[in-house]
Each structure stands twice: as structure tokens, then as C-alpha cells.
Amino acid sequence: MSVVVFVPGDAAAIAVGADKVAKAIEQEAVARGLDVTIVRNGSRGMLWLEPLVEVRTDHQRLAYGPVKVSDVAGLFEAGFLDGAEHVLSCGQTKDIPFLARQTRLTFSRCGVTDPLSLSDYRHYQGLKGLEKAVAMTPADIVKQVTDSGLRGRGGAGFPTGIKWKTVADAAGPQKYIVCNADEGDSGTFSDRMIMEGDPFVLIEGMAIAGIATGATKGYIYTRSEYPHAVRTMQAAIEIARREHILGPSVLGSAYSFDIEVRMGAGAYVCGEETSLLNSLEGKRGIVRAKPPLPALQGLFGRPTVVNNVISLASVPVIMDRGAQFYRDYGVGRSHGTIPIQLAGNIKHGGLYETAFGVTLRELIYDIGGGTLSGRPVKAVQVGGPLGAYFPPSLFDTVFDYEAFAAKDGLIGHAGVVVFDDTADMLKQARFAMEFCAVESCGKCTPCRIGSTRGVETVERIAAGIEPERNRALLADLCNTMKFGSLCALGGFTPYPVMSAMTHFPEDFAPTPLIEAAE
């Protein structure tokens, strides 16, 4: 009988040699006359162990990693196909502490299945949510999603059910579901992992959204930097059409729904929903003034649901296991689970799905293992390049939308980027302003001009030119951008700048050398 070996086809694993490792395993098996089947699964999200090779033996999965091409012959010699010990042995995959402590709902299949095997997907409870949805009324689907407490996982945290109800109640001959897969935040990769590792869950979630709101057409808008995700999603959509999961009769029902994948050019501002819609329409990706809301006049002027990948991928488990099951996870008004992405200067970087309520301290030290450099943690930025920098004194803040807002922070897409004590927070503030200046769509003055003036002001502080006056000017500039910008790009840039200046004032003070020169 063939032995099944799993080698991730995820982009993060490929980047560190997974394709070459898979080829080496295939060649070694042939040379030894062994019957081996290689499955290119998604990543388990333990990026420091990639490429993570797994072997299925007696209904269990044993892990070895990180595996290099030069390790392959030794693995065969040791008998890894039978689960033998090796210096790269990690034991049963499910028992690796980083994985064992998680609550995997949205990512329950990611890294477990062949991403393009529909039989695998069904075996691991896939399509159960859609099967229940086609037997329900659209209003009941919307109510279930609303009652679950699911909020947008793309950054805004807006209740998903309310958005769906608005579109469902809107009049229009055509409605759309648009999946925002334009994952541009630093330290984020959960959208990509779903698209590459479990694409059918996104298809299922979008189909449910379509049935619930009366939409018959869906678009996945993603980045040109995600070629592996695009190929996997397109292949999965073709399979879904052949199997009547998509098409004129979804699972044999009276509901029609289909999906297309569209690639943007990689403009950060196109992660904002109205810029995204302009780009989808073939226009320049600039922000639209609101109202009208996209839910009423969105793509091509029609009622449109715009949801993030993780929001839509969370829907199938809600429909399968019920609103209360999902709602019982979390704290306060933050219900369910959140896939947190640990990145930057951290020992154990990767994706960690857990219920809302975990603290930053637990994430950084207990789960992430502290800094990779071994130096003290100085700051953590949560929420991408527009997220606030938190100092160690705020590390007991729990992952909860309201708790972060109370500390002038934001969860955003749940990317956590760690910095050690060598980081210069004045330089980080300058980077935030420069990033905004480069990525601004140019529609509004506070963002377009304010970010450029912001770079200049930070540079004057760094040069020791009237530091007190320029710090006050920078704060005033941030206030103008925060309340005067049309979208979150200009509106949220003040978060990293002001948090850096507030929590790390020593990095904004003149150096003794500059003071002496003055």
C-alpha cells in the first residue's frame, strides 16, 4: 500500500524550498523502489518549521521539519515512512504545542487536506454549511450570521449580518458578493493561506452569502503578488462548477451563484472597499465618497456585499454548527475565533487561530517564544502598517476590538509584528508617513498632502530642528489626517505615528550630540 507523504504547496513553504524537497522525496522513493504518494497540502501555519513534511501512518500524522533537500536521504535511511525517530522529528503533528493550543474553526482543514480534493473537503465536514443553507430561507441565513456575532475580519470589525441584511433588503436587478482578498498589511498572510490551503471553504462561504442576499455573482479580488493563491482558487472554482457547487443550480437547488477571480496591481489603497470596487470596474483605484454605501450602490452601482476572506471563510462553520456555537467563543462583543499572524522579530512566527481574549503577552512570549534575536521586546505593531505600536506596559491588552480601541489601537487584519530594543521608533513613524505618501490614491488633501508634510516634519525632529515645536506640529497634522481623510489609509496613519511618539518619547528627543551642536 502506498505511503502518503504531505509536503506543503503553500507559498511560504515554497519560498524555503518545499518544491525541491517534494521532488527529492519523489526521486528517493523511486530509487529505493518504494510506493509513496506525495500530497501538496496547505501550510499548518508553523512557519519556523517549514518545509514541514508529514507522514500518515496508522491513522496518525507524524511531522518532520524543517526539512532541506540534504535531509531527505537521511529521513529515508532512518525509516521516516514508518514514523521512525529522526533529529527532525516533531512527533504527532496535532500534538505540537503551537498547534495543540489553538481553537481551529476557520482553519480546521488548512494543512490537513489536499486543497483541491473535494472528497477530502467533504470528509472533513466541508459543504455541510451550504447544504443547510440551501434548505433555509435567505432571511433565516442572515439571522443566523447576525446572531453568531461575526464581525468583519478585514479590519473594520463591522457586524457581518448587518451588512448582509442591508444588501438583502436593497432593491436591484443584480447583486454581488465581492471578496476582499487584497491582503496588503505587513505581517499578514491568513487570506493567502486559506486560498492556497482550503479554497473550497471560501467558495462555500461566498455561495452562502449569495443565497442569503440574493446575489448571483461573486468576485474574488486579490493581488498580483499572490500567483499561487490565484491558480489554486481558479482550479477550485472549476471543480466547484463541475460538481454543481457553483452554477445555475447550487447543490441542485433553485439558487444560482458563480465566482470569478480578479487580480489587482497591488495598490494598498485597493484594500479599501470603494477603491477595490473602482478597480474591479476597470477604473483607477481611488476612494469613493460615502454615502452611498456599497451595500446599496456598490459594484456597477448595484447592491454589493464586500467581505474579507476570513469573514466569508468563517460562515460555513456558523451555518453548520449554529450561531450559538460560534458566539460562545470570545469576549465582550468580539465573538468567535481570530486567526492571528505572528511576524517580525519573533522566534515562532506563523498563524495562530484562537478565540478572542488572548493577551499580547501570551502571544509574544508563551506562543511566539519571544524575539528571534533573543533581545528584549521593545514594541509590537498590531493591525498592519497603520496599526499602533504598543509598548510592554500594554502587553496585557486582550485581543478584543473594544479593548484595543480603548488603548488607541486597532486589531485590523490581526497581524502582529514584533520589534526588539534595537528598533528606532522615530524611524518607524517616518516610515508610516512615507508609506501613506507612496500609497495614497490622491483623492483627498489630508492624506495626499498631510503624509508628505508628515515625512518632512519627522525628518526635522530627527535633525533636532525645533523639536518641541515640530512634535506639536506632527500631533496637529495627525489630528487633521485622522478626522479629515476620506478613508482609513489617511485616517489610520496617525495611529503608528502618535503611538510611537506617545509611548517612546525618548526616540523623539534630540541626541546629546545635536544639543551640543545647537
Stockholm file with secondary structure:
# STOCKHOLM 1.0

chainA/1-518         MSVVVFVPGDAAAIAVGADKVAKAIEQEAVARGLDVTIVRNGSRGMLWLEPLVEVRTDHQRLAYGPVKVSDVAGLFEAGFLDGAEHVLSCGQTKDIPFLARQTRLTFSRCGVTDPLSLSDYRHYQGLKGLEKAVAMTPADIVKQVTDSGLRGRGGAGFPTGIKWKTVADAAGPQKYIVCNADEGDSGTFSDRMIMEGDPFVLIEGMAIAGIATGATKGYIYTRSEYPHAVRTMQAAIEIARREHILGPSVLGSAYSFDIEVRMGAGAYVCGEETSLLNSLEGKRGIVRAKPPLPALQGLFGRPTVVNNVISLASVPVIMDRGAQFYRDYGVGRSHGTIPIQLAGNIKHGGLYETAFGVTLRELIYDIGGGTLSGRPVKAVQVGGPLGAYFPPSLFDTVFDYEAFAAKDGLIGHAGVVVFDDTADMLKQARFAMEFCAVESCGKCTPCRIGSTRGVETVERIAAGIEPERNRALLADLCNTMKFGSLCALGGFTPYPVMSAMTHFPEDFAPTPLIEAAE
#=GR chainA/1-518 SS CCEEEECCCSHHHHHTTHHHHHHHHHHHHHHTTCCEEEECCCCCSBGGGCSCEEEEETTEEEEECSCCGGGHHHHHHHTGGGTCCCTTEEEEGGGSHHHHTCCCSTTSSTTTSCTTCHHHHHHTTTTHHHHHHTTSCHHHHHHHHHHHTCBCTTTTCCBHHHHHHHHHHSCCSCCEEEEEECCCSTTCCHHHHHHHHCHHHHHHHHHHHHHHHTCCEEEEEEETTCHHHHHHHHHHHHHHHHTTSSBSSGGGSSCCBEEEEEEECCCGGGGSHHHHHHHHTTSCCCCCCSSSCTTTSCGGGSCEEEEEHHHHHHHHHHHHHCHHHHHTSEETTEESEEEEEEEESCSSCEEEEEETTCBHHIIIIIITCSCSSCSCEEEEEESGGGSCEECGGGTTCBSCHHHHHHTTCCCTTCEEEEEETTCCHHHHHHHHHHHHHHHCCSCSHHHHHHHHHHHHHHHHHHTTSSHHHHHHHHHHHHHHHHHHCSSHHHHHTHHHHHHHHHHCGGGGSCCHHHHHHC
#=GC SS_cons         CCEEEECCCSHHHHHTTHHHHHHHHHHHHHHTTCCEEEECCCCCSBGGGCSCEEEEETTEEEEECSCCGGGHHHHHHHTGGGTCCCTTEEEEGGGSHHHHTCCCSTTSSTTTSCTTCHHHHHHTTTTHHHHHHTTSCHHHHHHHHHHHTCBCTTTTCCBHHHHHHHHHHSCCSCCEEEEEECCCSTTCCHHHHHHHHCHHHHHHHHHHHHHHHTCCEEEEEEETTCHHHHHHHHHHHHHHHHTTSSBSSGGGSSCCBEEEEEEECCCGGGGSHHHHHHHHTTSCCCCCCSSSCTTTSCGGGSCEEEEEHHHHHHHHHHHHHCHHHHHTSEETTEESEEEEEEEESCSSCEEEEEETTCBHHIIIIIITCSCSSCSCEEEEEESGGGSCEECGGGTTCBSCHHHHHHTTCCCTTCEEEEEETTCCHHHHHHHHHHHHHHHCCSCSHHHHHHHHHHHHHHHHHHTTSSHHHHHHHHHHHHHHHHHHCSSHHHHHTHHHHHHHHHHCGGGGSCCHHHHHHC
//
